[in-house]
Amino acid sequence: MPHPTRREFLARTAPAAAAFASVPRFARAFRTLQDGVDGERLASRMEAIARIGATPEGAFRTAGSDADLAAREAFTGWLEEAGFAVRTDLAGNLIGRLPGTDSSLPPLLTGSHLDSVPAGGNFDGVAGSIASLEAAAAIAASGAPLRHPLEVVDFFNEENGKTGSRALAGEVTPEEMDLPVYGGLTLGQALARVGGSPERITEAALEPGHYAGFLELHVEQSPTLATEGIDIGVVEGIVGIRRFRVRVSGFANHAGTTAMGIRRDALVTAGRFLVAVHEETQAWPGRQVATVGRIEAHPGAPNVIPGAVDLTLEIRDLRMETIEALYQRFQELGREIARRNQTDITFEQYYLSRAAPCDPLFIDTLEAAAESLGVSNVRMPSGAGHDAQSIAVLAPVGMIFVPSRDGISHSPREFTSVADITSGARVLLESLRRLDGALD
Amino acid sequence: MPHPTRREFLARTAPAAAAFASVPRFARAFRTLQDGVDGERLASRMEAIARIGATPEGAFRTAGSDADLAAREAFTGWLEEAGFAVRTDLAGNLIGRLPGTDSSLPPLLTGSHLDSVPAGGNFDGVAGSIASLEAAAAIAASGAPLRHPLEVVDFFNEENGKTGSRALAGEVTPEEMDLPVYGGLTLGQALARVGGSPERITEAALEPGHYAGFLELHVEQSPTLATEGIDIGVVEGIVGIRRFRVRVSGFANHAGTTAMGIRRDALVTAGRFLVAVHEETQAWPGRQVATVGRIEAHPGAPNVIPGAVDLTLEIRDLRMETIEALYQRFQELGREIARRNQTDITFEQYYLSRAAPCDPLFIDTLEAAAESLGVSNVRMPSGAGHDAQSIAVLAPVGMIFVPSRDGISHSPREFTSVADITSGARVLLESLRRLDGALD
């Protein structure tokens, strides 16, 4: 696709463009710093990615799309410019490599993803990719190389299945290649377009120990940091997720002729249950969350007492044990509540994603690095899934969150300031240097 | 359609046929009574109607269908056999008339409807039609005519809009003739098929005072009488109905990254609200009912906190004032509940059906008639709409309910015993005689 001029770009993507309008002012301040992180360069690269696949509805850099290819091409150029050797692996991951001083050591890995959801924004994934590039380029240009080889990665198809990172962990099956992705392609076709190999996808798997460690910077996708005015979040882990189909069975009956006292209204049970889930989850100490996101009453007529209700229940926490304990409690509460008006309740799990704790050394290192730079920070869980979750089965991982204005993501309205991304990149750089010294 | 033999009928419609299997035993007992109500004849006519339009899925005597025409033809024959002059009015109502001894008096009207919902049963409407016919035939055969002319009516299209009775009350608009009815016809085409006039439908309206009064027998469509072992219900009135669209607005957000304490979950508000509606309605003295029958959460994904919820709210009671008071209270509760987690709630009425009280003289007369015959009885509201509701704007009305096994209606599983319908027919007959004496 032909790239628009800056004027066209501003006219077509006002929200995205506005994010970069004040770049030079922030960036000049950071250029004065001596650690090699260049805020102005970071901002101009963020803006360059934002121009690709831009539409009035948002960014369409979906995996394997022309825009995704163009973003990867730009990223490849910047990596090569910084002195990295670039390759694409069988799983479509774009990887730049810089030798270390000790070739016997496994590489340190950093990076995120450049792809977006359909009608997405220009920060989710991009902020981490460009921050990693900036930290890596600073190391390459510093004249003080790491002991470990350094690899910078753009993971393939994070948004629609974490394909690239899951393939490294050996979690992608050949059958997934037939799944549809945005833009009328199968996942296999999208993978082939970026230079991966759908036929050999399972060969992309790495052995545990292949990497010395992985650091990812990502936007928070929640308003905590932005609201509290904290520069970065040090992620303690990525929460586990269990999802259940819940069915409440009562008895459908005429809404005019059936007295209140003899009703077996499945929706009244469902209402009491979902309120109990909300209140119980809030009452427990900790940061677990539980959500009923979908509900349907049958037969669903205004003049018929609902005879059955289907709803979804999702529970997330850093500890799978907490999820299990909450689930046990929800089952107890559900059965008590159901019994009160002669209804039944059943639970069926249909989705499981295991929690991925961050490595204690990485957490401590990120925190100490931030402190040394005067960057305010707080420990927090990641409520959303990330590539780091897959890599955690191969190597110790750490994650940095940067603030998301209003917590918005997967939207053209998502926004993180260049100043915040630059702060994050500096913590990333300092942490890479410290981990390089601490790790074998 | 060719009518099946009795054997074919039994094989094809086991539930309907089973209803009549024990008829002769009940009926012989009632034949010994001296009031002229013939239980065996009543049963054989119920069975004859049940054969028409019978399918394995239930009865399909929808308005204007071949089966509806065949049922009307059979009913016409029985009315004529009893000495009634039969006509069809502009609104498709089939009416048999027997002169009284005082031609200056307005007629007494009794009857119900022969049409069914698609896949319906053989008691809703039919029980009242055949019971009215039986009571009227007993009067005609008694040698003791009434003072008032006596009319027996089969109202056109009760099930899909109460067209016949509403037309008499002047409530049907010409536009309704274009509405679709079951079987691929418009309402106007269905009306023309039974001999009515869609072009002149508004001329079917009658003046108040045209009838001296109206008595309808109907199945209860609720389990109260059957459960409590009471022979008949003396209806105090037909409840009014108001239906509202309720919308709860919160804020959709990521179900993993949004802490419980800052959620503006529209479904939590909706759950608390619908439970409050249920509990408040049950706590008030009286027999009002309120129902949330349909609910939808937006966007409706398991991993997104619902940002908006749409639900229906229906309130029914004999007194419109009670409905209004409950509605006011629900609005208060809804706003209180919504405020608690920073959500909004709005109400929009989209349906109104005014309550139709039965006439005190008619209620007393039905009760006294039942007592005189040793038929156990209880006063009760009608939670469902009936033709009597429309006729109430023209004349005083009374209604008799007979027991519905398990309260089931609009289903091939609906059932009322012949013994109970015969008891109801005897109360109807005795009440017609008493009202004939009491009314001008």
Interface residues (C-beta under 8 A of the other chain):
Chain A: E220 Q221 S222 P223 T224 V239 I241 R243 N253 H254 A255 G256 T257 T258 A259 M260 G261 I262 R263 D265 L267 V268 A270 G271 R272 F273 L274 V275 H278 T281 Q282 R287 V289 A290 T291 V292 G293 R294 I295 E296 A297 G300 A301 P302 N303 V304 I305 P306 T312 E314 R316 Y351 S382 G383 A384 G385 G407 S409
Chain B: E220 Q221 S222 P223 T224 V239 I241 R243 N253 H254 A255 G256 T257 T258 A259 M260 G261 I262 D265 L267 V268 A270 G271 R272 L274 V275 H278 T281 Q282 R287 V289 A290 T291 V292 G293 R294 I295 E296 A297 G300 A301 P302 N303 V304 I305 P306 T312 E314 R316 Y351 S382 G383 A384 G385 G407 S409
